[in-house]
Amino acid sequence: MGVPRSLSTRWVAACALVLSSQTALAQQDPLPSWNDTAPKRAIVAFVGRATLPTSPEFVPPAERIATFDNDGTLWAEQPVYVQLLFVIDRVKALAARHPEWRTEQPFAAVLEGNLAQVLGSLGERELMQMMAATHSGMSTEEFSATVSDWIATARHPTTGKLYTEMVYQPMLELLAYLRANGFKTYIVSGGGIEFMRPWTQSVYGIPPEQVIGSSGELKFELRDGTPVLLKLPDIDLVDDKEGKPVGIQRNIGRRPVMAFGNSDGDLQMLQWTAAGAGPRFALLVHHTDAEREWAYDRDSSIGKLDTAWDEAVAKGWTLVSIKDDWKTVFAD
């Protein structure tokens, strides 16, 4: 007995619908917040070659390491680095315990609310002095709780948004796209490792063990019989510029095949990545959109992009213009 024609027609139509749906899913844009310009095409083409087993540029899953700077690459860094604003808030919160700060710089300028003076006179020594005063003398658990409380409520000084709302939607998509293709994504930042670890999992999907940053010395001790790790004022690693490849080697033990940054502070990480054998991909985010974000590069005191820009052009690295290459800037 044959299949009734009406049933056969419905069955064919149903199969066609399933096949078309599968095709649509297969062709779904993995980076919808990116314009269809050269950077997006370069990313997709590289990932395609690196994950195709028959490709001469195939990268085994264990070697698919992608490293990302944080400030200016994954979230906004203007008008001042987020962690510096955290330090300033901590100075204010702890001022009652330190009456000497009223006359001691740079603490006095902070307590007077003179942010311009703080930013204008803040060198590495002064920054380290404030970080030592506000980040040490407590356990890692206590510091993590302090950071978590702050990041949940603190707001950007010009947009009024939570700092976790100042992350770049195109980069969130890129992180997800790489992980879907077997890449392990790491943060490699000049920011403090203990400052970032409490929130990177929820914001970026990057667990704390895949966060590399500047770090201070730690000390094991017993407090009332309970083991704790105490944060000390001494610096262990400044994970910026030449320190980034050092941090990568210490913590990952593999050279990345993809690296993403936005400033001269990321140059050595991109150089280290690009110099490896086999397929390599290096990308710089260029802040060119004064309307939706900020426009800055060579002359900026925050996120200066000068030497790294020249090297990217000379070596054919991928340059992303926020104005031209991103449909959307911030995550909704």
C-alpha positions in Angstrom: 0.0 0.0 0.0 1.5 3.4 -1.0 1.9 6.4 1.2 -1.0 8.9 0.6 0.1 11.8 -1.5 -0.9 14.4 1.0 1.1 12.7 3.7 4.0 12.3 1.4 3.9 16.0 0.5 3.8 17.0 4.2 6.7 14.6 5.0 8.8 16.2 2.2 7.9 19.7 3.4 8.8 18.8 7.0 12.2 17.4 5.9 12.9 20.5 3.8 12.1 22.7 6.8 14.4 20.7 9.1 17.2 20.9 6.5 16.7 24.6 6.0 16.8 25.2 9.7 20.0 23.2 10.1 21.6 25.2 7.2 20.5 28.4 8.9 22.0 27.4 12.2 25.2 26.3 10.4 25.4 29.7 8.7 24.4 31.7 11.8 26.7 34.7 12.3 29.0 33.9 15.3 30.0 37.6 15.5 26.8 39.6 14.9 28.1 42.8 16.6 31.0 43.0 14.1 30.6 44.6 10.7 31.5 42.4 7.7 34.9 44.0 7.3 38.4 42.8 7.1 39.0 42.1 10.8 35.9 39.9 11.2 36.8 38.0 8.0 40.4 37.5 9.2 39.2 36.1 12.6 36.7 33.7 11.0 39.1 32.6 8.4 41.9 31.9 10.9 39.6 30.0 13.2 38.4 28.0 10.2 41.9 27.0 9.2 43.0 26.3 12.7 40.2 24.0 13.5 39.9 22.0 10.2 41.7 18.7 10.7 42.8 18.6 7.0 44.1 22.1 7.0 47.9 22.7 6.8 47.3 25.3 9.6 45.4 22.9 11.9 46.1 23.6 15.5 45.6 20.7 17.9 43.0 21.5 20.6 45.6 21.5 23.4 47.5 24.3 21.7 44.5 26.5 21.1 45.5 29.3 23.5 44.1 32.8 23.1 45.2 35.6 25.4 43.3 38.9 25.9 44.3 42.1 27.5 41.5 43.5 29.7 41.6 47.3 30.0 40.7 48.8 26.7 40.4 45.4 25.0 37.6 43.7 26.9 36.2 46.7 28.8 36.5 50.5 28.7 39.7 52.1 30.2 38.8 55.8 29.9 39.0 58.3 31.5 41.0 56.3 34.0 41.7 52.6 34.7 39.0 51.0 36.7 41.3 49.5 39.3 42.7 53.0 40.0 39.2 54.2 40.8 38.9 51.2 43.1 42.1 52.2 44.8 40.8 55.8 45.2 37.6 54.5 46.8 39.6 52.3 49.1 41.7 55.2 50.3 38.6 57.1 51.2 37.1 54.1 52.9 40.2 53.5 55.0 41.0 57.2 55.7 39.6 57.1 59.3 42.2 54.5 60.2 45.0 56.7 58.8 44.8 60.3 59.9 48.3 60.9 58.5 46.9 60.6 55.0 45.4 64.1 55.4 48.8 65.6 54.9 50.6 62.9 53.0 50.6 62.8 49.2 49.2 61.2 47.1 46.6 60.3 49.7 45.8 64.0 50.6 44.8 64.8 47.0 42.5 61.8 46.9 40.8 62.8 50.2 40.4 66.4 48.9 38.6 65.0 45.9 41.3 66.4 43.5 41.2 63.7 40.9 43.0 65.9 38.3 45.9 66.4 40.7 46.0 62.7 41.5 46.1 61.7 37.8 48.6 64.4 36.9 51.1 63.5 39.6 50.6 59.8 39.9 53.8 58.0 38.9 54.5 54.3 39.4 56.0 54.9 42.9 52.8 56.8 44.1 50.5 54.2 42.5 52.4 51.3 44.2 52.3 53.2 47.5 48.5 53.5 47.3 48.0 49.9 46.2 50.3 48.7 49.0 48.2 50.6 51.5 44.8 49.5 50.2 45.5 46.0 48.9 47.7 44.4 51.5 47.4 43.4 55.2 44.3 41.2 54.6 43.6 37.7 53.4 42.9 36.9 49.8 39.4 36.0 50.8 38.8 39.3 52.5 40.2 41.2 49.5 38.1 39.2 47.1 34.9 40.0 49.1 35.9 43.7 49.1 36.3 43.7 45.3 33.1 41.8 44.8 31.1 44.3 46.9 32.7 47.2 45.1 32.2 45.9 41.5 28.6 45.2 42.2 27.7 48.8 42.9 30.5 51.2 41.7 29.6 53.2 38.6 31.6 54.7 35.8 32.3 58.4 36.4 31.0 59.7 33.0 28.4 57.1 31.9 26.9 56.3 35.3 26.9 52.6 34.3 28.2 49.7 36.4 31.7 48.9 35.3 30.5 45.4 34.3 28.2 47.2 31.8 31.2 48.8 30.2 32.3 45.6 28.5 32.5 45.3 24.7 29.8 43.2 23.2 31.9 42.3 20.1 34.7 40.9 22.4 32.2 38.9 24.4 31.0 37.3 21.2 34.6 36.7 20.2 35.4 35.0 23.5 32.3 32.7 23.1 33.2 32.0 19.4 36.7 30.9 20.2 35.6 28.7 23.1 33.0 27.1 20.9 35.9 26.2 18.6 38.0 24.6 21.2 40.1 27.6 22.2 41.0 28.2 25.9 40.7 32.0 26.6 42.9 33.8 29.1 43.1 37.3 30.4 46.6 38.7 30.5 46.4 42.2 32.0 48.5 44.8 33.8 45.6 45.0 36.3 45.9 43.1 39.6 45.2 39.4 39.4 43.3 39.4 42.7 41.3 42.4 41.6 40.1 40.6 38.4 39.5 37.1 39.6 36.4 37.7 41.7 34.3 38.8 38.6 35.8 37.6 35.4 33.8 34.3 35.4 30.5 36.0 35.5 31.4 38.9 33.1 33.6 37.1 30.5 33.1 33.4 31.2 36.8 33.2 32.1 37.5 31.3 35.3 40.0 32.6 37.9 42.6 30.1 37.0 42.7 31.6 33.5 43.4 35.1 34.7 47.0 36.4 34.7 47.7 39.8 36.1 50.1 41.9 38.2 50.5 40.2 41.6 51.9 40.9 45.0 53.7 38.6 47.4 51.5 36.2 49.5 52.2 34.6 52.8 50.7 31.6 54.4 49.8 31.9 58.0 47.4 30.6 60.7 44.8 32.9 62.1 43.2 31.4 65.2 44.1 28.0 63.8 42.6 28.7 60.3 45.0 28.7 57.3 44.9 32.0 55.3 46.9 33.6 52.5 47.9 37.1 53.6 48.5 39.8 50.9 51.8 41.5 51.4 52.8 45.0 50.1 55.7 43.6 48.0 55.3 43.2 44.2 55.9 39.8 42.7 55.1 40.5 39.0 54.1 43.6 37.0 52.2 41.9 34.2 52.6 44.7 31.6 54.8 45.1 28.6 57.8 42.7 29.0 56.0 41.2 32.0 53.2 39.8 29.9 55.1 37.0 28.1 56.7 36.2 31.5 53.3 35.9 33.1 52.1 33.7 30.2 55.0 31.3 30.5 54.7 31.1 34.3 51.0 30.4 34.3 50.2 28.7 31.0 53.5 27.1 29.8 52.4 27.4 26.2 52.9 30.2 23.7 49.5 31.5 22.6 48.4 31.1 19.0 46.1 34.2 19.2 46.6 37.4 21.2 44.4 40.5 21.5 45.3 43.9 22.9 44.9 47.6 22.4 48.0 49.5 23.5 51.8 49.6 23.7 51.5 47.7 27.0 50.4 44.7 24.9 53.1 44.9 22.3 55.4 42.3 23.8 52.5 39.8 24.3 51.6 40.1 20.6 55.3 39.9 19.6 55.7 36.7 21.6 52.6 35.2 20.1 53.4 36.1 16.5 57.0 34.8 16.8 55.9 31.2 17.4 56.0 28.5 14.8 52.9 27.6 12.8 49.7 29.7 12.4 49.6 32.9 14.5 47.1 35.7 14.9 47.6 39.1 16.5 45.0 41.8 16.8 44.9 45.4 18.2 41.7 47.3 19.1 42.0 50.9 17.9 39.8 53.3 19.8 38.4 55.5 17.0 34.8 56.2 18.1 34.4 59.4 20.1 30.7 59.3 19.8 30.0 55.8 21.1 33.1 55.4 23.2 36.4 57.4 23.1 38.9 58.2 20.4 42.6 58.0 21.4 45.9 56.5 20.5 49.4 57.9 20.2 49.1 60.9 22.6 46.9 59.3 25.3 48.2 58.8 28.8 45.7 55.9 29.2 46.0 53.1 26.7 48.6 54.7 24.5 48.8 53.1 21.1 51.9 54.2 19.3 54.8 51.7 18.9 52.4 48.8 18.8 50.4 50.5 16.1 53.4 50.9 13.9 54.5 47.3 14.4 51.0 46.1 13.6 51.0 47.9 10.3 54.5 46.8 9.4 53.9 43.1 10.3 50.4 42.8 8.9 48.6 42.2 12.3 44.9 42.8 12.4 43.8 46.3 13.4 40.2 46.8 14.5 38.7 50.3 14.2 35.8 50.5 16.7 34.1 53.1 14.6 34.3 51.2 11.4 34.3 47.5 12.4 31.9 47.3 15.3 28.1 47.6 14.9 27.7 47.7 18.7 30.2 48.8 21.3 28.8 48.0 24.7 26.9 45.0 25.9 23.2 45.6 26.5 
